Amino acid sequence: MTMKLFDVYPINDITIVKAKGSYVWDLEGQQYLDLYGGHAVISIGHTHPHYVQRITDQLNKVGFYSNSIHIPLQQELAEKLGKVSGRPDYRLFLCNSGAEANENALKLASFHNGRKKVIAFRKSFHGRTSLAVAATDNPAIVAPVNQTENVVFLPFNDEAALGDYFAQHGDEVSSVIVEGIQGVGGINEATPGFLQAISRLTKKHGAIFIADSIQCGYGRSGKFFSHDHAGVDADIYTMAKGMGNGFPVAGIIIAPQLQAKHGMLGTTFGGNHLACAAALAVLEVIEQEGLIANAAETGGYIMNELRKIPQLMRVRGKGLMIGFDLPEELKELRKDLLFSQHIFTGEAKPNTIRLLPSLALRKKDADGFLEAIQEEITAKC
């Protein structure tokens, strides 16, 4: 008998063996345009030479030691992140995944104000660990042991409902956690007024504003954090996915008023030497190659062109985080793009295609996608 994998993912019958820039290749040598980025993870392009060199050089020195000793790369990363994000007065805690980042943010908020109630929103996705999944609006992935009365779900973008809840329960609310653009929920943008209301009400009631930037952060929206489009400053920003361009690294940055104490947060692998080298390489490339501006420009171009295709509905997003809905007659479009046009895209149930490419996506590659989608639609309609 041979051990097998626990079957938790639907798998496309494709094995990727090579990747470069916005392209990947399978075992048979077939090239694919990658507009999925391994679920918004590939931020600077596959196997970027500076990224590969940074990790290789670090691996030849030291790959890992625990947080019981000085790791100067952590401070170097904090300084670079503070500069590129525009939050130099915040402090950085490093961990390993988006769920872990959100878990620590929610926990830190509760330590800070001694409260238990968390406000989350309909169609939210914050991760699969205990408290992160409890704040995720998907009962199918919340095990009985994760269920808690400490999380309340309010309608997304409903300022009145938010105001009413704070009016009745404001002194119980520990934190409000919100994605600037909901990813798994279907590319739903938080309105500037809604994020401004969260900022105002959390300040008024002593609650903590947690900006979940796991998927919508790190420049993907055309600003460093998608919440920046609303002109607000959250108390805690959570980040992962694009932070390491495929290397497992995550973190939270924390506003000055939240105080640290030994033992309140901890991690074994978080902030290890290789993770810091990967994260530094990503920020260096984002800065040197102007990738946030490229995300805004290329994403805007793609959305404008998609809106010219009458069969596509509700084209939406910011930067290179784009969604659009499909009519029933085009429900197989994502599959057709993959197997006929050799283009990876993402989805959100029941009928949304999500585009989450590298922030370095070139206009000519965007044009190739637009030609391919038009070809598939013409063949079906």
N, C-alpha and C positions, 0 to 999 in steps of 0.2 A: 504494500500500500504506500502511496506517495502523498505527502501533504499537499493540499491545494489551497488556493487563496479563498478567503471569505468573500462571497459574491455580493458586493454592495454597490457596484457601479455598472450601468449599461455601457458596453464597450463596442466601439467601432472596430471593424476588422482591419486595422491599420497599425503597423509597427514603425515608429519613427526612429531612424538611425543616425540622422545628420540634421543640423540646423544652422542657419546663418541669416542674420538680419531679420527680415520678415518672412523667410521661407524655411520650410522643413522638407525632408526627403524620406521616403519609406524604404523598406527592404528591397523593393524592385527598382529603386531609383526614381520613382515618380516624385515630382516636385509639387508642393502645395504652398499656396499663399496662406499665411497664418494671420487671420483677423480675429482670433480668439485668445491668443497669447497665453494658452494654458490657464484660462480663467483670469485674465487681467494681470497675470504675473510678469510677463515679459515686457518690461518697461523701456529698455534701451536697445532691444534687438537681441536675437539669439547669438550666443558666443561672441559678443563684442570683444575685440582684441584687448582693449584696456581692462575690461572686466576679467577676462581669462588670465591676463598677465598679473593683475593685482592678487587674485586668489592663488595662482601658482607660486608667486614670490612669497606669499605669506605661508603657504603650506610647506615650503622649503625651509622656513624658519621655525615656526611653532603653529600647530593646528588648533590645539585646545589646551587651556588650563582653566581652572574654576575661578569664580569671582572672589576667591579668598586672597587674591594678589592683585597688584596694579596691572591694568591692561590699558596702556596709553591709547590704543586704537579706539577705545570707547569714548574717551574725551575728544579725540580728533573727530570722531563721527558726530558727537553732540554739537561741536562747534560748527561743523559743516552743515548739519541739518538745521541748526538755528539760523544760519545765514540764508540758506536756500529757501527755507519755509517762511522767513520773515518773523520768526518767534525766538530771538536770541535770549530772551529772559526766561523762557520755559526750561524745564529740566527733563532729562531723558531717562526712561527705564526701558531696558532691552529685554525682549523675550523671544519666542520662536514662531508664533503663528497668530493669525488674526483673532481666532477664538480666545487665545490666551491673552492677547492685548485687551480685548473687551472685558474679559473676566477680571483682569487686574484693574481696569479703569472703574468698573462697577464696585469692586471691593474697596478701592482707594477712596471713592466718593463716600461710601458708607462709613469707613474709618473716620473720614474728615468731619462729617456732620452727625454721626451716630444714629442715622435713620435707616429705614429698611425699604421704603417704597421706591420702585423704579417705574418711570413712564417710558414705554416703548410704543411703536406705532404699527398699524395694520400693514401687512406685506413686508414687514421688516425681516432682515436676516443678519444675525450678529455672531453666529458660530454654533458649534456643536458641543462645547463643554457645558458644565452644569448650569451656571447662571447665564452664560451667553445664549444657550439654547432656550432657556426659560424666557428670555427676552426676544425670542424669534417667533414670528407669527406663522408657525407651521406645526400644528399638533402632531402630524405624522412622525416628526423627528424628536418630539419631546417625550422621553420615557417617564413612566410614573414617578420615578425617584427625582426627576428634574422639576416636577410641577410644584409651583409655589404661588401663594396668594400675594407675594411681595411685588409682583409685576402686573401692571395694568396696561392694556392696549387701548390707545385712543386712535381716532381716524387721522390718517396722514394729511397734512396740509389744512387741518381744521383748527383755526386759531380760536374760534369760539369754544369748542369742546375742551381745548387745552386750558383756556382761561377759566372755564367753569370748574374743571378739576382742581386747579390750583386754588380757586376761591374757596372750595370746600375742604381740600386736604393738603394745602400748601405746606403746613408745618410737619407733614409726614413724609414728604417727597425727598428722597436722598439724591436722585439723579434723573435726568432725561437723556436718553441715548437715541441718536437719530443719524441716519445716513444722509449726506447731502444729496446724493442721488442713489435711490434704492437699486441695487444690482439684481440680485436673485428675484426680487419682487417685480422686475420688469422695466427697468430704466425709468423710474418715477422721480422727477426732480422735486426737491423741497423748494417751495417758493421763498423768495427773500423775506417776505413778510412773516412767514411761518417761523423761519430760523431766527428772525429778529424778535419775535414773540417769545420763543424759547429762551433766548438770551436775557430778555427783560424780566421774564417771570422767574427764572432760576435765580437771578441776582436778587430780586425782591424777596424771595422766600428762603434764601440760604441754601438752595439746591445746586447741584453740579451739572453743568452742561457738557455732555460727552459727545464729541463729534466723531462718529464712526467713519473713518476715512480708509478702511481696509481696502475696498475696491475702487472707490471714487477719489482717492487721494493720490499723492505723489505725482502731481502734474497731469493726471489723466484728463481732467476737466478743462484744461487750459489755464488753470491757476493751481498753486501747489495743493491746497485743499479745496474741494468743491464748495465747502461752506464759505470760502472767501468771496464767492460771487455775491453773497448777501451782506458783506461788510461786517461780519460778526467775529468775535474772538471767543472760542469755547474755552472751558476750563481744562479739558483733557481732549487731546486728539489721539485716536488709535490708528495704527498703520501696520501694514504687512504687505502681502502680494507683491506689488511693484518695487518694494523697498530693497529686495535682494536679487531681482531679475531671475528668480528660480532657486536661489540659495535660501533655505529656511531662516528667515530673520523677521522680527516684528518689534514693535515698541509702542510706548505711549509717551507723549510729551505733556508736561504737567505745569500749569500756571503757578506763579510764585506763591499764591496764598495757600496752597496745599502743602503741608509740611511733611517731611519724611521722618521716619523713625525706624531704627534697626529692627528687622524681623517682620515688618508689615507686608513687604513684598519680597519675593525671592525666586531664583531660577538656577538650574544647573547649567544648561547649555546657552541661555540667553546672553548675548554680548560676547560670545566666544571670538577668538582671533579671526577665524575664517569668515564668520558672519559679518564682523565689522569691516573686513577687507572688501567683501562683496558689496555691502551697503555704501561704503565710501566710493567704490568704483561707480556705482549707479549715480550717486549725487554728482560726482565729478563729470560724468558723461552728460547728465541732464544739463548741468551748468555750461559746460564747454561747447556743447552742440546745440544749445537753445531748444531743447526738446519740449519744454512747456509751451513755448510760442508755436512750435511745429504742430503740437497736438491741437491747439486752438485753431490754427489756420487750416490744417488738413481735415480736421473734424468738421469745421464749418463748411468746407467745400463739399465733403461727402454728403452731409445733411441737405445742403441746398440741391444737390443733384438727385438725391433720393426723393425729395419732395416733388420733383418733376415727373416721377413715375406714378401714374394715377392709381395703379392697383395696390400700392403700398399705403398703409394707414398709420396715422399718428407717428410720423417720423419725429424723434425727440432725442434729447441728450445734451451734453456739453463736451466740447473737445472730442477726444477719441473714446468716449463712452456713449454709444449710440444704440437706440432701439427703434424698431418699427414693427407694426402688427401686420399679419397676413390674413387675407380672406380665405374662406374654406377651400376654394379651388387652387390655392397656392400653399396648402398646408405641408406639402412635401418639399418646399423650396430649400430649406436648410440641408436636407439630405441630398437634393439634386446639386446644390452648390458644392458639397463635399465630394460626391462620387462622380459627377459629370464634369464639373469645372475645377475640381481639386482646390477648393477654398474652404478653410476651417472658419466657422462662425459659432457663436454661442446661441443659447435659447433661454426663454423663460416661458413657463406654461401659462396659457395653453397655446398661444399662437404668435409669440414675439421672437424675433431674431435680435440677438445682441452682438454688437461689434466692439471688441476690446483688444485692438491690435497694439503693437509696439508704438510708443510715442515717437519713434523715428520713422514711422510709415511714410513712404515717399508718395508724391502725387501720382506718379506713373503707376504705382501699385494700386493706389485708390482707383485710378481710371480702369485698370484691368478688372477690378472687382465690379465696378459699375457697368462695364461692358458685359461681364459674365451674368450679372443678375438680370440685365435687360434681355439677354439672349434666352435665359431660362423662362422668364415671364412671357416672352413672345411665343415660345414653344408651347406654353400651357394655355394661353388666353387667345 
